C-alpha cells in the first residue's frame, strides 16, 4: 500500500484464505479521502510472473488503476497464489515442493472465484467489472469454462493481451521451452514443483537484481524485459526500469509456465497434462480435456485488446479466440509497431491506447444498467 498512498490515493489490504489454504492479499484503492462507498467495483488481475504491483508501478504515467479511481470506481488489485502477495499457506511454506503444485487451473478455479466473492461480499454488489492482463485473461476463461454460474458475476470483461490461445506466439523462450516441457515427462513433474524465478542466485545471474539500480545499463534491463515478458517495446520509459525490477518478475509456479507451453505444443486451450496414466486417473481419459468455451456466456460482450508485436500473445491467436466466441466478443486491435506484451500495462501512451477505451466500455455498461433500473422502477410506478 505504501506506493499507492505515496501517489495520493488511499489503500486497504485484505487477506483471503483459499479453500486449499493459500493466503492471498488483495488491495482496495480509493481516492485520498477513502474508497467511494457504493461505487461500482473493478477487479484488475495481473499476468504470469507478475503481481498487483504491476498496476501501480512507481513513476508510471497514468496507471489504469488510478484513472479508474479518479472516474469514481472502487478499484481492487488481485493476486494469485505463489506471487509476492500469495506466498503464505496455512500448512506449508514456499520451501515445500508441494506448495508449488499448481498451475493457472487452480488460480482460475479457486483463487479467482474466491477473490470475486470476497469483493462482492465487501461491497454488497452482485457483479463487478474485470480487467485481466495476459494470464489474468486465461484464468477468467478457465473460471467461466469450469463454473459458468460466474458469468452473472461479471458486468464487463476486458482482456489485455489474451493468453487463451497461444499456438502462434513468437517468443523464442517459449518455443525452446517446448522442446523440454512441451509434453509430460517425469522430469517435468519434478521441475514443476518449484518456483519460477524464485531462486535468488538465478535472479542475480540473469541480472534482475542489478536492474534495480538506477545505475544499471538500461539497454540490458530493457532486453531482460523483452526476454521475460515478450517484445521489444518502443513505449516503455527507461526511467521506469529500476522501479519495475523492484517488484518484477514476481514468483510463480513452474507448472504455470509448463501449462502455457503445453498449450503452445498441443495448440489447444486445455487442462494440465500429467501424462497418459495420470490423465486417466485425473480426467478419466488419456489426454487432458479442453476447457469448454461454450460455457462462456457473459451478459455483455468480452473485449479483447491485442497487438501484432506482442511476442506472448499473437494477433492470430486473439482473432482465433474472437472467432470462437463469435458475437460474445469485441476486438480492439492496437495497430502500433513495437507495442509489446507489457505495454498493455506499462506503456507511456497507455492513457490513450488502453485506459480510454476500457473506461468507456465500463462507463457504457454502467449507464446501461442504471437506465435499466430506472426503466424498471418507472414501470413499477406505472402499474
N, C-alpha and C positions, 0 to 999 in steps of 0.2 A: 504493500500500500504506500510505501514511502514516496516512490517516484510519482505516483498518482497525486498524492497530496501536495508534493512539490510543484506539480503542474497547475495547482489551483483548484483541484477537484476533491470531493470527499470520497472516502473508500471504507468499506466494511468487509471484513473477512469472515467467511462461514466455513464450517467443516462438515463434510458429508462422509459418512461411513457406508461403503457399498455393502451389498448383501453377502459378498465373499471377503469382506474385511479390509479392503483398501481405504485409506484415508485420503480424501480429495479436498483441496481448498478451492473455493470459488470467491471471486471478488465482485463486489457491487459498487459501481461507480456512479456518483451523483454530482450535482453542482456544488459550489463552495459552501452552500448552506445546508447540504444534506440531500439525500435521494428524494426526488419528487414523488410524493405519495400518489398512488393510483395511476402513475404514468405507465404506458404500455411497456412490457418487459422485452428486452432484446438480449439474446444469448450469443456471444461470439466464441467460436471454438477454433483452436489452433491446429496446425498440421503436425506431421511427423517430426521428431527431434526438436519440438518446439514446446511452448507453454504460453500461459496467459500474458507473459511479459511481451510477447510479440506485438500485441495491440497497443502497447503504451511505452515503446522504446523511448528513452530519454533523448530529446532533441529532434524526434521525428516530427516533421511538419504536418499538421492537420490529421492526426490519427482518427480513424473512423470512430473509435470508442468515445473520444471526447466530443466529436462533432454530433454524435447521436445524443449525448447528454445535453449539449447546447440546444438541440432541437426539442428537448423535453422528454426524452426517453429514459427509461430505467435500465441501465446497461449492466449486464453480468458477464464476467470473464470466466469461462470454464477451464478445467484442467482434466487431463486423463491420467490414469494410473501409470506410475513409473517415471513421470517427469519431475521437475523441480518441486512442484506443489502436489505431487501424488506419490511421494516416496515413503509413506507410512503404511503400516499394516498392523492389525490387532495382534497377530501371532507370528509375524515374520519381519525380517529386515532385508534391505537390498543386498545384503551379503548372502542371503539364502537363495539358492538356484531356483527354488520353486516360486519365489517372489516374482520372477521374470517369465513365468509360464503363462503367457497370454499374448494375444495378437490384437489387431483392431476389432476383431469379432467381439471380444469381451468388453472392449471400450464402447462399442456400438450397442450391445445388448444389455449392458449393466451400468457402466459409468454414465452414459448419456441420458438414458431414461430416468435414472435416479437424480441426476442434476436438474433435468427438466421438471420433474415432480417437486423437487425441493424449491425451485424458483417459483413455481405456480402456487405452492402452499404459502410461501413467504409473502407473495404479492396478492394472494387471493384472486388470481386470474385463472382463466380456463385454457388459455393458449398464449404462445409467445412468438416473437419473430426470431429467426435464426440466420446467422451468418457463419458459414463454415469454410475455412481455408484448407485446401488440399485434403489431408486425412480428416479434417473437420467435415468435409463433404462426404467422404467414404462412410464414416460412422453413422451419419444421418440416413443414408440409403440402407445400410445394414439394419438399423433400427426399424425403419419403415417396412423393409422386406420381411423381417422376422416378427415384428409386433405391429401390425397395421393399425391397431387401435390408437397408435400415436399420431396418425395422420391428423386427427382432430385437435391435437395439441400444438400444431404449428399454424400461425397466421401466414407468414411468408417464409420462404426458404430461399436463401441467396447463397449460391455455391461459387466460391472463388477458386479457380484452378482445380476443377474436379479431379478426383482420383478414384473413380469407379471403374472406368475402362482405361487401361494403361498399356495396352499392347503395342502402341506406336510411340512410346516415349523415346527421346533422343539421348538421354543421359548415358554416358559411357560407363559410369559406375554401376548403374542398374543392369546394363547389358552384360558386363563382365561378371557381375554378381550372379546372374542367371546360370552361368556355367557351373557354379559351385553349389548354389542353393535353389536352383530353379525347380528341381524335383526332390521329393523327400528322400533322405538317407539317414541312417543312424547318426552320422556326424552332424547333420542339420539339427537333429533333436538335441544333441549335446550343446552345440553352439547357441541354439535358440534360447536356452535358459540362462542367458547373460544379458548385461546391459549394453545397448548400442551407444557408443561414445561415453561410456561410464567410467572408463579406466583413465585415471589422471596421467599415467605415463603415455598412453596413446594420444591424449589431448595435447600433451606437451610436445610429443614428436611431430604431430601434424601441424603444430604452430598455433593452435587455438588460444593457448594461454598468452602467447606473445602478442596476439592481436588485440588483447585487452588494453594494451598500452597505446597512448596517443603517439608514441614514437615509432610504432610498428610500421612496416612497409605497407602502404595502402594497396599497392598492386597485388602483393602476395595475399593480403587478407581478403581482397575482393575476389581473387582466384579461389580461395577456400570457400567463400560463399557460393561461387559458381559450382565448385566441385560437389559440395554437400547438398545445396538447395536447388541447383538446376538453372543454368542460363547466365550469360554474361550481361548484366544489366547496364543500361545507359541511364537509369533513373535512380540509382542508389547513391546517395550522397556519401562520399568517402569519410566525411567527418563523423558519420554515424557509426562507423565500423567498430571502434572500441566499445561503444555502448551496446551494440549488437552482440559482440563476443563476450560481454559481461554476463549475458543470460543465455547465449546460444553457442553451439547446439545443446539442447537440453537432452537428458537421458530418455531412452525408450527401450523397449524390449527388442532383442534381435528377431524375435518371432514376428514383430510388426513389419520389419524390413523384409523378412523372408516371405511373409504373406503377400506383400506387394510384388515381390519378384516372382512368386508362384503365379500370380495373376498375369504378369507380363508374359511368362512362359506359356501358360495354358490359353491365354487370350480370352479368359472368362472372368466374370465377377462372381467368384465362388468362395466357399468356406475353406478353412485351413486344411491343407493336405498333410496327413500324418502317415502316408503310405497305405498300400492296399489292405493290409491286415488291420492297421489302426483305423482306417476309414470304415471298414466293415463293422468294427466294434462301436465306433462313434456315430456313423451315419447309416449303417445297415446297407452300405453299397461300397464298391471298391474305389470309387472316385468321389471327391467332395461334391456336394450338391451346390448348384448355382443359387445365388440369392435371387429370390423371386421379385423382380421389379414390377410385376403386375400388381403387387400389393401396395405400391407407392401411389397413393391417391389423395394428395392434399386438396383442400378446397380451392386454393389459388395456385396458379402455375409455379413451378420451380424455376428460378432464374439462374442460368449458367453463364458465368463470366470466364472467358478463356482468351488466350493469345496464341500466336503461331511461333513464338520464340521461347516458350516455356519448355524446358527440357524434361520436366517431370509430369507434364500434363499437356498432351498434344491437341492441336486443333482437330485432327481426325478423330481422336477418341471422344472429345467433347461433342462433336457433331454426331458420332455414332450413338452416344448416350441420348442426345436430343431426339434422334430418330426413334429410338426405342420408347422414349417417354411420350412422343407424339405431342398432342395438344396440352399435355400436362407440363410442358416446359417452354421457356422463352430463352432464346440465345442472345448473348451480348458478346460479340467478337471485338476484342481490343486490337485494332489494326495499327499497332505501333511496333516498329523494329526494336529489338532488344528490350522488350518488356518481358522480364523473366519471372520465374516462379514466385519469388518473394516480393516482387514488385506489387503484387496484389495487396500486400500489407505494408511494405516499406518504401514504395516509390515516392519520389519528390513531387510527382504530379497526381498523387492518389486522390486529392480532393476532387479533381475534375473527372478522373477516369473511373474511380471506384465509389467514393463517398457519395457523390451527387446522384448517380443512378440508383444506388442501393437505398439511400434515404428517400428518394422519390417513390420507389417501389413500396417501401414501408408506409410512407405517408398515404399513398393511394389506397392501400389495404385498410388502413385505419379510418380513412374518410369513408370508404365503402361500408365498413362495419358500423360506424357512427350513424350514417344515413339509414342503414338497415334497422338499427334500433329505434331511430326516430320515426321511421315509417311504421314500424310495428306498434309503437306507443300511440301514434295518431290513429292507427286502425282500431286499436282497443277503445280509444276515446269516442270514435265514431259509433261504435257498437253501443 
